[in-house]
Amino acid sequence: MLLSTMEMVPGKRITKVVGLVKGNTIRARHLGHDFMAGLKNLVGGEIDDYTKMIAESREQALDRMIAQARANGANAVVGMRFATCEMMDHAAEILAYGTAVVLEDE
């Protein structure tokens, strides 16, 4: 499955627009991780647990979007984007979305 943030893919042409596809996940922070992050905030630096959590969330949202695109007969997603929003205290959604298409070589 080809994923592109561009609307067009060089060397390819869109032969069919399948439509909007999306995948999302909502993750909550762990109280123990919040405590450790608070300590890290005092000395500065990367908060590894949150970096790992957000990377896993992004991959899960992408996987769900790709599964929907494949199920609808697409071989690519163009105009792919990520969005995020806070759902409640200590929980956030990550959304991957784009336009599922069928691409062929020019």
GROMACS elastic network, one bead per residue, 0.5 to 0.9 nm:
[ bonds ]
;  ai    aj funct       b0    kb
    1    66     6  0.72504   500
    1    69     6  0.87316   500
    1    70     6  0.79944   500
    1    74     6  0.81800   500
    1    75     6  0.52569   500
    1    76     6  0.51983   500
    1    77     6  0.75970   500
    2    75     6  0.66229   500
    2    77     6  0.63354   500
    2    78     6  0.81937   500
    3     6     6  0.89026   500
    3    66     6  0.87239   500
    3    76     6  0.57751   500
    3    78     6  0.60921   500
    3    79     6  0.83560   500
    3    80     6  0.68312   500
    3    98     6  0.88788   500
    4     7     6  0.73931   500
    4     8     6  0.81221   500
    4     9     6  0.74100   500
    4    76     6  0.78778   500
    4    77     6  0.62687   500
    4    79     6  0.61098   500
    4    80     6  0.58624   500
    4    81     6  0.89039   500
    4    98     6  0.88133   500
    5     8     6  0.87805   500
    5    77     6  0.83737   500
    5    78     6  0.58481   500
    5    81     6  0.65512   500
    5    98     6  0.82955   500
    6     9     6  0.68022   500
    6    78     6  0.60024   500
    6    79     6  0.51389   500
    6    80     6  0.74769   500
    7    78     6  0.53130   500
    7    80     6  0.84472   500
    7    99     6  0.86945   500
    8    12     6  0.77285   500
    8    13     6  0.75487   500
    8    14     6  0.78192   500
    8    78     6  0.69446   500
    8    79     6  0.81641   500
    9    12     6  0.55003   500
    9    13     6  0.71831   500
    9    14     6  0.85264   500
    9    78     6  0.79991   500
    9   103     6  0.85629   500
   10    13     6  0.80167   500
   10   106     6  0.89359   500
   11   104     6  0.86184   500
   11   105     6  0.60589   500
   11   106     6  0.56343   500
   12   103     6  0.60650   500
   12   104     6  0.54373   500
   12   106     6  0.51212   500
   13   102     6  0.84279   500
   13   103     6  0.55493   500
   13   104     6  0.55281   500
   13   105     6  0.63068   500
   13   106     6  0.58766   500
   14    17     6  0.71122   500
   14   101     6  0.65203   500
   14   102     6  0.58424   500
   14   104     6  0.66062   500
   15   101     6  0.75204   500
   15   102     6  0.56821   500
   15   103     6  0.58907   500
   15   104     6  0.68032   500
   16    74     6  0.83934   500
   16   100     6  0.87878   500
   16   101     6  0.56075   500
   16   102     6  0.51017   500
   16   103     6  0.74140   500
   17    20     6  0.89486   500
   17    74     6  0.82671   500
   17    99     6  0.73850   500
   17   100     6  0.63429   500
   17   102     6  0.65482   500
   18    21     6  0.86527   500
   18    69     6  0.80258   500
   18    72     6  0.69137   500
   18    73     6  0.74623   500
   18    74     6  0.64942   500
   18    99     6  0.72194   500
   18   100     6  0.51480   500
   18   101     6  0.51242   500
   18   102     6  0.73165   500
   19    69     6  0.86130   500
   19    72     6  0.87339   500
   19    98     6  0.82752   500
   19    99     6  0.53042   500
   19   100     6  0.52612   500
   19   101     6  0.70607   500
   20    69     6  0.85070   500
   20    77     6  0.89655   500
   20    97     6  0.71773   500
   20    98     6  0.58285   500
   20   100     6  0.60510   500
   21    65     6  0.58378   500
   21    66     6  0.79483   500
   21    68     6  0.62311   500
   21    69     6  0.60351   500
   21    72     6  0.89832   500
   21    77     6  0.80965   500
   21    96     6  0.83685   500
   21    97     6  0.56441   500
   21    98     6  0.56843   500
   21    99     6  0.60260   500
   21   100     6  0.61099   500
   22    61     6  0.78319   500
   22    62     6  0.81035   500
   22    64     6  0.71402   500
   22    66     6  0.80585   500
   22    68     6  0.71993   500
   22    69     6  0.83105   500
   22    95     6  0.69246   500
   22    96     6  0.55224   500
   22    98     6  0.66447   500
   22    99     6  0.87231   500
   23    60     6  0.78539   500
   23    62     6  0.61744   500
   23    63     6  0.72624   500
   23    66     6  0.78389   500
   23    67     6  0.85490   500
   23    68     6  0.77830   500
   23    94     6  0.83641   500
   23    95     6  0.57885   500
   23    96     6  0.52775   500
   23    97     6  0.65117   500
   24    57     6  0.83482   500
   24    58     6  0.83975   500
   24    60     6  0.74369   500
   24    62     6  0.78053   500
   24    64     6  0.69923   500
   24    65     6  0.76987   500
   24    93     6  0.68216   500
   24    94     6  0.55129   500
   24    96     6  0.61977   500
   24    97     6  0.85679   500
   25    57     6  0.64230   500
   25    58     6  0.81582   500
   25    60     6  0.68922   500
   25    61     6  0.57538   500
   25    64     6  0.88611   500
   25    92     6  0.83512   500
   25    93     6  0.56240   500
   25    94     6  0.55745   500
   25    95     6  0.67913   500
   26    57     6  0.78279   500
   26    87     6  0.79784   500
   26    91     6  0.67289   500
   26    92     6  0.54784   500
   26    94     6  0.64089   500
   26    95     6  0.88009   500
   27    53     6  0.81948   500
   27    54     6  0.85478   500
   27    57     6  0.73083   500
   27    90     6  0.83933   500
   27    91     6  0.54454   500
   27    92     6  0.56152   500
   27    93     6  0.64786   500
   27    94     6  0.82799   500
   28    88     6  0.89517   500
   28    89     6  0.85422   500
   28    90     6  0.55230   500
   28    92     6  0.65444   500
   28    93     6  0.89817   500
   29    32     6  0.86847   500
   29    33     6  0.70598   500
   29    34     6  0.69822   500
   29    50     6  0.81533   500
   29    53     6  0.85778   500
   29    90     6  0.54350   500
   29    91     6  0.62692   500
   29    92     6  0.86668   500
   30    33     6  0.51579   500
   30    34     6  0.62247   500
   30    35     6  0.88068   500
   30    90     6  0.82684   500
   31    35     6  0.63817   500
   31    36     6  0.88388   500
   32    35     6  0.51592   500
   32    36     6  0.64443   500
   32    37     6  0.86105   500
   33    36     6  0.50924   500
   33    37     6  0.59608   500
   33    38     6  0.84678   500
   33    49     6  0.68814   500
   33    50     6  0.80220   500
   34    38     6  0.60711   500
   34    39     6  0.86916   500
   35    38     6  0.51133   500
   35    39     6  0.65105   500
   35    40     6  0.87822   500
   36    39     6  0.50952   500
   36    40     6  0.62161   500
   36    41     6  0.85810   500
   36    47     6  0.85020   500
   37    41     6  0.60378   500
   37    42     6  0.88118   500
   37    47     6  0.60969   500
   37    48     6  0.87838   500
   37    49     6  0.82104   500
   37    50     6  0.83281   500
   38    42     6  0.67563   500
   39    42     6  0.53672   500
   39    43     6  0.71883   500
   39    44     6  0.87518   500
   40    43     6  0.54492   500
   40    44     6  0.56767   500
   40    45     6  0.67642   500
   40    46     6  0.78598   500
   40    47     6  0.68139   500
   41    44     6  0.50357   500
   41    45     6  0.73638   500
   41    46     6  0.88496   500
   41    47     6  0.82994   500
   44    47     6  0.86865   500
   45    48     6  0.89997   500
   46    49     6  0.89185   500
   46    50     6  0.86541   500
   46    51     6  0.77728   500
   47    50     6  0.56748   500
   47    51     6  0.63247   500
   47    52     6  0.88316   500
   48    52     6  0.61134   500
   48    53     6  0.85261   500
   49    52     6  0.52149   500
   49    53     6  0.61250   500
   49    54     6  0.87029   500
   50    54     6  0.60490   500
   50    55     6  0.84267   500
   51    54     6  0.53923   500
   51    55     6  0.61753   500
   51    56     6  0.86567   500
   52    55     6  0.51757   500
   52    56     6  0.61587   500
   52    57     6  0.85588   500
   53    56     6  0.52308   500
   53    57     6  0.61471   500
   53    58     6  0.86876   500
   54    58     6  0.61196   500
   54    59     6  0.86437   500
   54    94     6  0.85130   500
   55    58     6  0.51479   500
   55    59     6  0.63101   500
   55    60     6  0.86832   500
   56    59     6  0.51545   500
   56    60     6  0.61677   500
   56    61     6  0.86715   500
   57    60     6  0.51007   500
   57    61     6  0.61961   500
   57    62     6  0.85692   500
   57    93     6  0.86298   500
   57    94     6  0.67766   500
   58    61     6  0.52059   500
   58    62     6  0.61565   500
   58    63     6  0.86034   500
   58    82     6  0.82262   500
   58    94     6  0.65669   500
   58    95     6  0.79058   500
   58    96     6  0.76131   500
   59    62     6  0.50066   500
   59    63     6  0.60226   500
   59    64     6  0.85956   500
   60    63     6  0.50594   500
   60    64     6  0.62479   500
   60    65     6  0.86554   500
   61    64     6  0.52210   500
   61    65     6  0.62529   500
   61    66     6  0.86885   500
   61    82     6  0.89263   500
   61    94     6  0.66991   500
   61    95     6  0.60699   500
   61    96     6  0.55923   500
   61    97     6  0.87498   500
   62    65     6  0.50710   500
   62    66     6  0.60955   500
   62    67     6  0.85262   500
   62    95     6  0.82298   500
   62    96     6  0.57714   500
   62    97     6  0.81973   500
   63    66     6  0.51365   500
   63    67     6  0.61037   500
   63    68     6  0.86783   500
   64    67     6  0.50796   500
   64    68     6  0.63157   500
   64    69     6  0.87109   500
   64    96     6  0.84373   500
   65    68     6  0.52089   500
   65    69     6  0.62751   500
   65    70     6  0.87428   500
   65    77     6  0.89029   500
   65    95     6  0.88655   500
   65    96     6  0.64703   500
   65    97     6  0.66605   500
   65    98     6  0.82915   500
   66    70     6  0.61182   500
   66    71     6  0.84907   500
   66    76     6  0.84636   500
   66    77     6  0.78990   500
   66   100     6  0.88316   500
   67    70     6  0.51911   500
   67    71     6  0.60750   500
   67    72     6  0.86235   500
   68    71     6  0.50834   500
   68    72     6  0.62742   500
   68    73     6  0.88428   500
   68    74     6  0.88437   500
   68   100     6  0.88284   500
   69    72     6  0.51901   500
   69    73     6  0.64751   500
   69    74     6  0.52908   500
   69    75     6  0.73820   500
   69    76     6  0.75355   500
   69    77     6  0.73134   500
   69    99     6  0.85734   500
   69   100     6  0.56388   500
   69   101     6  0.81267   500
   70    73     6  0.50828   500
   70    74     6  0.52654   500
   70    75     6  0.66137   500
   70    76     6  0.84668   500
   70   100     6  0.86086   500
   71    74     6  0.75618   500
   72   100     6  0.81714   500
   73   100     6  0.85440   500
   73   101     6  0.82512   500
   73   102     6  0.76192   500
   74    77     6  0.75634   500
   74   100     6  0.56529   500
   74   101     6  0.50974   500
   74   103     6  0.81179   500
   75   100     6  0.75547   500
   75   101     6  0.64253   500
   75   102     6  0.52402   500
   75   103     6  0.65553   500
   76    99     6  0.82998   500
   76   100     6  0.58589   500
   76   101     6  0.54137   500
   76   102     6  0.61206   500
   76   103     6  0.66189   500
   77    80     6  0.63708   500
   77    97     6  0.85382   500
   77    98     6  0.58698   500
   77    99     6  0.52836   500
   77   101     6  0.59071   500
   77   102     6  0.84543   500
   78    81     6  0.89585   500
   78    98     6  0.58277   500
   78    99     6  0.52877   500
   78   100     6  0.65119   500
   78   101     6  0.71794   500
   79    97     6  0.80983   500
   79    98     6  0.51760   500
   79    99     6  0.61630   500
   79   100     6  0.89574   500
   80    96     6  0.71011   500
   80    97     6  0.55444   500
   80    99     6  0.69710   500
   81    95     6  0.81752   500
   81    96     6  0.57699   500
   81    97     6  0.54834   500
   81    98     6  0.62206   500
   82    94     6  0.69920   500
   82    95     6  0.55410   500
   82    97     6  0.64726   500
   82    98     6  0.88817   500
   83    93     6  0.81187   500
   83    94     6  0.58721   500
   83    95     6  0.50830   500
   83    96     6  0.65632   500
   83    97     6  0.81994   500
   84    92     6  0.69263   500
   84    93     6  0.54078   500
   84    95     6  0.60813   500
   84    96     6  0.88910   500
   85    91     6  0.88544   500
   85    92     6  0.56287   500
   85    93     6  0.54309   500
   85    94     6  0.69592   500
   85    95     6  0.86898   500
   86    89     6  0.73732   500
   86    90     6  0.78489   500
   86    91     6  0.60622   500
   86    93     6  0.63121   500
   87    90     6  0.81643   500
   87    91     6  0.56431   500
   87    92     6  0.51299   500
   87    93     6  0.64678   500
   88    91     6  0.53819   500
   88    92     6  0.70544   500
   89    92     6  0.82964   500
